[in-house]
């Protein structure tokens, strides 16, 4: 008589419902593992799964790697013999430290990948909004000099952009219209000449993100008549 394939679907659904995952496809997408790997888990076939896959599933289901392995390989009396033959053994105290280190390594790897994706998203967004980022502070400054100008009414619409830049740690080098000491590392002359430390006026603001310079501010020398 053929051995009965264990079925841990009910246990898996309990964990899925607890984290708000309505289907196996949703679990597959959230954990970034294939449906085949989820089927292996439902059937207790952990020997067909990699440690990385188990770590991804455990994080998605918000349980520890050890708890996931222990629960989904725990055979019932009916199929205990089958599990003893095919399921991976429970980590011993001697091997658990190595498994924990592997878990920490993979968790760090996933965190690094998430940070890299976030940085790439920010970079692409900044490039897309480059013209707006560089032009609108100057336009806003001009509008503020004439409160009766129709453009003044548009300024509140740009507050979400300010909030986005603040959330990403992006700050303006200097406000448009301000006088600053010329620093070629931070400022780009639009006309004339200036030595380091000379007073210049900011005409187009620049941006930096932490220690990274995104755009230099565009400036003009201040003549004696200014």
Helices and strands as residue ranges (DSSP letters): H 9-18, H 24-31, H 35-42, G 46-48, H 51-61, H 65-72, G 77-79, H 80-86, H 93-128, H 130-145, G 150-158, H 159-167, E 170-172, E 179-181, E 187-191, E 199-204, E 207-209, E 212-215, E 217-221
